[in-house]
Amino acid sequence: MNTITLLQPSRIVFGSGCAPDAAEFLAQFSVKRVLLVSGSSVRERLGDVRTALSKSGIEVVDASPIDREPTCAMFEVVLQQ
């Protein structure tokens, strides 16, 4: 298995309607592409996030919906896409 390093965020923001603000934050760091991981129950509600990311010039890579706690094997599949 390849080595995978996950870094914990230094900033966590939560609250009603704040998700699209992530695009502005990511753009400050010249992020070009993000992997969007979600469950099928919220997938259709992420349109505002996708739109904000696109307007900021950030490509969105969608992972297949994950409806349970992800395993390392599931993560490996997404990395191969």
N, C-alpha and C positions, 0 to 999 in steps of 0.2 A: 504494500500500500504506500502511496506517496504521502509525504509529510504534509499535514494541513495545520496551519496556525490560525487560530481565531483570536481576535483582540476584542476586549470588552470596551464598549464605548465610554468616553469620558463625559459624555453629555447624553442625558435621556430626557425627552420632552414628551408629555402626554396631556391629553385634554381634547375636548370636542373640536373637530375640524383642524387640528394642527398637523396632520400627516402631510399635506401638500407642502408645508413649509420646509420639509426635509430637502426638497429640490434646491432651494436657495442655499441651504447649509452645505450640501454636497458640492454645489457649483463653486463655492468659495475655496474648495480643495482641489479644483480641476478634475473632479470625478467624471469619467467619460461613459461608464457603464455600471449598472447595478443589477444584481440578481434579486428578483422579487419572489419571495417565498410566502405562500399563504395557503390557507385551507379553502376548500370549495365554498364554504358558507359565507366567506367575506370577499371572495374573488371579484364578484360583480360590483362591489362597493369601492373598488380601488381606482376607478376611472379618474377621479380628481388628482390622485397621486401620479398616475401615468401621464396625464396631461401636463402637470406641473414639471415633471422630469423632462418630458419631451421639449417643452418650451425653454428649459434651461440647457438644452443640447445634450442631455444625458440619455443614452440608450437603455432601454429596459429589456432585460432578459427574463422571461417568465419561466419559473420552474413548474413542473406539473403540480397540481394541488396536493397538499400533504394534510391528511385529516387525522393524523395521530402524531405522537412524539416521533420525530425523525431519527432514523438510525444512521450510522456511518455509511452503511451500504446505500441508503437512499441518497445521501449527500454525494457519494461517488458517482451515482447515475446522473445526477444533475451536472456534475463537473464534466462529464463526457459529452454533454449536449452541445 
